[in-house]
Amino acid sequence: MKKIRFGITGSGYMGRTHAEAIRRLEGAELVAIWGGTRAPALAARCGAVCEPTLASLLARSDLDAIVVTTPHHLHADEAVRALETGRHVLVEKPMATSVADCDRMIAAAVKARRVLATGYQQRFRSNNLRARELIAAGAIGKILTAQVSMPCFLGDYKDSGFGGGNWAWWDDPASVGRSLNSSPHALDLIRGFTGARAATVSAFSRTFMPGQTNEDTTLALVEYTNGTLGSFFFSDALAAPAFPGEGFRFRLMGSAGLMDLDPYGELRVSDAKGWRVEATQPAIGHDDADAAYGEVRLGAYCAQLRSFLEAIEGQSAALGSAADGRADVATCLAMYTSSRERRWVSLSS
C-alpha cells in the first residue's frame, strides 16, 4: 500500500484529532492544513504546511486525500471542491446540514471516481465492535426495541478545556441544531446493529438553555424498516454533570436477550443465564484537556483512517459511507420537521 498524503480543512478540536491520528498511522502522511485561527500552530506542531486559503490547499500537487473537519455547514462546499480536484474525502459527521448537500457531495464523488466517507469512528470503539459481533451471532435475537441516551454536560468540556475546543459555533443557526451534531453516531450504530433503515420519525425538539438560538434537546421515536422501534434522547441543556454512565448509552431488547452498551464503559448481555460483562472500554476522562488526544480516544480514529486507506486501495472497508452519512442527516432533519410540524415524518429513501 502506497503512502497516502493528507490535507486537513479545519484546525480546531476535530482538526487536531485527525492530525494526531494521521501522525500515528503507518501509510499516511500529513502534508498541509488550512482553516481556522489555530491552523498555523497545529501545522507547526505536526510538521505540516499551513496553507492560507482552501484554494491554495487544493492547488497542491502532493495531496491524495482531504479530511474535512470544519463546522457542519461548510462540509459540502469543501468536500465537493476537494473531490473535483481528484482527492478522496473523509468528512466529519454530520455529513452536511441538508439532504440536498449530501446528494451534491455524492454526485461529485461518483463523477470524480473518488472515495467519499463519513467520519463514524464510534464504529471502531472496542465495545461497539463487540456488540455488533454478538448481535450478528444472534446473542440477543432480533432487536425489538432500542433506547439511546446522549445527555451532554458542556461544562465538562468547557471547564477543562477538553481538546482545546471552541464550542461557540454550535449555536450558529447555520449549524442547525445540537442533535444534528450528536445524533449521527447513535443513528449509525443502531442502523448497523439492526441492518435496517429509519422509516418513520416522530419527535419533539426544544431550546431550553438561556441565550441559545439552536435546538439543544430532542426526544424522538424512530420506526425501522424491519419493525424495530427506537427511542432517542439528545440534550446539551444540562445544569450539572450527566447521569452516571448515561452520557452515551444503548439499551437493546432482543427476542432472545438484552444488551446494555456503554461505549465508554462496559458492554453487558443478559439471557436465561443472567447478566455477564462481554467487554470493557477504558474511559477517556473529560476532566483533562489533553485526554482528547490520548490513545484511548485516538485508537478509534486511527482504525477509521486505516479503513479509509483500505477503501482508497479498493478494498472492502468498515468505515462510514456517504450513503450512511446521508441517511443519518435525513433522519435527524426529519426529527426537526416532526417537531416543527407536529406530525410523523416518513423517510421514503
N, C-alpha and C positions, 0 to 999 in steps of 0.2 A: 504494500500500500504506500503510495507516494505521500509526502508530507503536504497537508492542506494548509494554505496560508490564509489567515483570517483578518478581517477588519471588523470593528465594532462601532455601531452608532449608539451613542449614549455613554455617559461616564459616571452615572450615579450608582446606587445600590446594585442593580442588576448588571450594569455595565462592568463594574468591578468583579461581580460574581463570575461572569463568563470569562473575563480576562484571566482571573485566577485559575479557572478550570482549564482554559486553553494552555496556560503555562505548565500545568501538571500533566498534560496528556501527550504521550508519545504519538507522533504522527501529525501533530498540529503545531502551528507557529502563529503567534500574534504579531502582526506586522504594523497595523495602524489603527488609530482611534479618532473618531470625530464626535463632537456634540456635547454641550454642557460645560459649565464653568470648571468642572473638575477634570476635564479631558487632559490638559497639559500635565497635571500631577500624576494622573493614572498612567498616561503614556510613559512618563519618565520612570515610574515605579516598575513598569513591565518591560522596559527596554524597547518600546514601540514608538512609532512616529505619531505625533499629534497633527492631524490634518485640519486646516482652517475652515473648510466647508465640506458639505456632503459631496458636492461635485468633484472636489479635489480628491476625496477619498475614493470615489468610484472611477476616477480617471487613472488611478494607479494600475500598472500592468502586472503587479506582483500579488494580487489577491484572487483567491479561488472562491471564498465564501464570506458572507456578511452575517453577523449576529445583530439583530435589531432589538435594542433594549430601551428605547426612548418611551415617553408617555404614549398611552394607548392610541390616541387619535392621530399620531404621526406614523404608526406602523405601516399603514397601507402604502402611502406615497414612497416611503423609504424602501420598502420591500420591492415594490414594482420597479423603481429605478435601478435597484441592485440587480434584479432579475433581467431587466432589459440590457444590462451591460454584461450579461453572461455569468453572473455569480449565483452560486447556491445560497439559499437564505434559511436561517433559523430565526424565527420571530418569537419573542416572548409572548406569553399569554397576557390578556386575551389577544387573539389574532388581529382583531380590529375592533372598531366601535359600531360597525354596521355590517349586515349580511352582504350588501352591495359591494362594500370594500373587500370583503373576503373573496367574493366572486371575481373581483378585478385582480386580486393577487393570484388566485388560482389560474386565471386565464393567462396572466403574464408568465407564470411558471410553465404552463403547458406549451406556450409559444416558444419560450426560450429553451425548453427541454432541460430544465434545471430542477433540483430538489427544493421544495418549499416545505418546511417543517414547522410545527408549533411547539413551543417550549413547555413540555409537560414532565418536568423532572420528577414529580411525585411517582410516576410510573416506576422509577428506578430505586426508590427507597426500599430497604430490605423487607420491612413488614408488608408493604403493598405488593411487592413481588410474590412473597409467600402467600398472601391472601388470595391472589389471583390463581396461583398454582393449586391451592386447596379447593377453591371453588370449581376450577376446571376438572379436578379429580372427583367432584361430587361430594365433598366433605360435609356440606350443609344442604345438599339437594338443590332444587330450583329456588332462586331468590324470590320470595313473595313480596317482602317489603324491605325498604332501605331507609334508615334515618341518618341524616348527616347534620352535624353541628359544627359551626365555624364562628364562634364569638371571638373577637379580637380586641384586646385592650391596647389601644395605641400608646398608652403611657409606657408600656414595657419597651416599646421601640424608641420612643422619643426621649425618655429619661436616661436610657443607657447609651443613646446614640447608635443603636444597633445597626451595624453595617454602614454607618455614616450616611444613612438615607435621609432624604428630604421628602416628606410625605405630603407637602402642601398641594402639589399638583393633583392629588386625588380628588380635591374638591373643585377642580376646574370643570365647568359644565361640559367642556369638550371630552372629558373622561367619562361622562355619562353617569356613573354611579359606582359605589363601593363594591356592590355584589358582582358587577362585571369584572372587577379585579379578582375577587375571591372565588366566585363560583366555578370557573373553568376547571380547576383541579378536581373538585368534587364531582362535577358532571362527567369529566373524563374517566375518573376511576370507576364510577358506577356503570357507565357505558361499557367499560372493559370487563367488569365483573359479570354483568348480565348478558353481554353480547347483543343488546337491544338499543334502540334509539328512543329519544323522548318523542312522545306522540301528542300529549295534551298537557297543558300547563295552566295552573291556577295559582295566583299569588297576591300578597299584599306587600307593598313596598312603602317605606316611610323615611322621613328625615327627622330624627329625634335630637341630634346634637345641636345645641345653640350655635348660631352663627354659621352653620353649614348650608351649602347650596344643594349638593348632590344627595341622593338617597344613601342612607347609611345602614338600613336594616331591611331585610326581605325574608318573609316566611313564604315558602312555596310548596305546592304539591305537584308532582310530575307522574303521569301515567306513561309507562313504556310500551313499546310495540309488542312485547311478549307478555304483557299483563302485570309486570312488576309495578308496584306503587312506591314512590319515593317522597320523603319529606325533607326539606332543606331549610336550615336556619343560618343566615349570614348576617352578621352585625358587627359594626365597629363602635356602636353607641354604648360602650360600657363605661360605667363610672368607677370601676375597680377591676383588678385582675380577674380574668375569666374563671369560670367554674373549674375546679381542679380536674385535669385530664380531659377537658371538653373543648380545648382550643381547636382541635381538628379530629373529629370522632365519627366513626361509622358503626352503626349497629344494624346488622343484616339478619333478617328472619328467613330461614330457608325451610323447604318442605321436610328436611331431614336433620336440621340442627340450626344453631345460632352462631353468629360471628360478631365479636366485639373488636374493632380495629382502631387502634391509636397509632397513626404513622410516626408518632414521636415517643412512643412508649411500648405497650405490649399488644400483641395480637393474640386473642384468646378465642377458642372454639368450644362450643357445648353440644353434646349429643346425649344419647342414653347413658353414657358413662360419666356424665358431668362435665365441668369446665376444665380446660387444660390450656396452658400457655404454649403457643406454637412458635413464637418468635418475639424477640425484644430488640427495639431500636434505641440506641443511646439518645438522650435528649440533647438538643442543640444549646439551649440556655440563652434566653433573650436579654439577660441582665448584663451581658458582656458585649461591648461594641465589636470586638474582634471575633466573636464566636461565629459570626456570619460566614467567615472565610476559613473556618477550621475544617478538618477532614470529615467530620460527621455530616455537615451540611453539603460540602462541596463534592462528596463522593457521588451523590446522585447526579449532579451537573456534569461531572467527568464521564459517568456512564452514558448520560444522554448525548454528550458530544461524541463519544466513541460510536454510538449508534448512528449519529448524523454522518460521521465519516464512512461508516459501512453503507449507508444509503447513497452517498455520493459515489461510492465504488460500485453501485448497482446491486448490492447485497440486500437480503431481507433485513429489515430494521425494526426495532421495537419502539422507536420514538414516535411522538405525536405527528400525525399527518396534517396537511392543510384541510382535508375534509373533516378531521376531528376538530380542528380549531374552529372551522365554520359552524359545525353542529352545536358547539357549546356557546358561541356568540348568539346564534339563533335562539337557543333555549333560554339564555339569560335575558335577552331582549324581549322574549315572549312573556317572561315574568313581569317585566315593567309594563308591557302592554296590558296584561291581565289586570294588574293593579290599577292602572290609569283608567281603563275602560270597564272595570268591574265585571269581567266575563272570563270564561275559559278560552284559551287560545290553542288552536290545533296547529301542529307543525306538519306540513304536508310533504316536506323534503328536507 
